[in-house]
Amino acid sequence: MSEAIEANTGRLDEIRPMLSLRQVLALVPFSRTTLYREMDAGRFPRAREIAPRRIAWYKSDVLAWQQRIDSKIACPSN
């Protein structure tokens, strides 16, 4: 596996939990339309296509997004 892929996926021997659309929408205060709009604008993690007509988000990506929001609130000058 290439170094770039390893960097994006973390350790190769760990399973990264994934969230379905329904699970993501239960966690963030977005409608489905807003979620897709935020993804298209690059402000929310992009979903991965894991099977035909099936997408998911890595839980760690959603957590990192939330932490970025928290850091912006803590340091409003950013």
N, C-alpha and C positions, 0 to 999 in steps of 0.2 A: 504494500500500500504506500502511496506517495506521502511525503512529509506534509503537504498541504492538506490532504484528506485526514491524516492523523491529527493535525492541529485543529481541524474543524469538528472532529468527532470525539476528541478526548482520548482516554485510554482505550486501547483496542479490546481489552478483556472486560469491559464494563458495558452493561446495557443502559442506554439512556432512555428514561421513561418518555413516552410520547402522549400527547393529548389530542383528542378528537375535536372537531369544530364545536360540538355541543359542550365539551368540557372547557374549552377556551372561553366560550361565550358565558359560561357559568362563573368564570373567574374574573373576567374583565367587564367593565361597564360599557360595552359597545353593542350595537346592533350588528347583525351579520354584514349589512351594507357598510357600516362604518369600519368594521374590522378589515374588510377587503380594501376599502379606500386607504386606510392607514398602512396596510401592507404595500399597496401600489406606490404610496408616497415615501416608503422606506422608513416609516416611523414605528412599525410593528414588525416582528420577525416574520419572514416568509414561511409559508407552509411547505411541507415536503410531500410530493406525490409518492405514496407508499404502495399503491396498487391502482389499477384503472378505476377512476371515479372515486378515489379515496385519498384524502389528505390528512396530515397530522403535523403538529408542532412539537419540537423537543421542549419538554418542560423546562429545561435549563435555559433555553432561549427566551421563554416567556418570563422567567424569573429575572434574567439579566435585563430585559426591557423594563420590568418593574423597578429594579434597582437603579436604572438610569433615571427614571422619573423621580425616585426618592432623592437622588443626588442633585437633581435640578432644583428641587424644593429646598434642600439644605443649602445649596449655593446658587441663589437666583441669578447671579451674574453670568452663569454659563449659558 
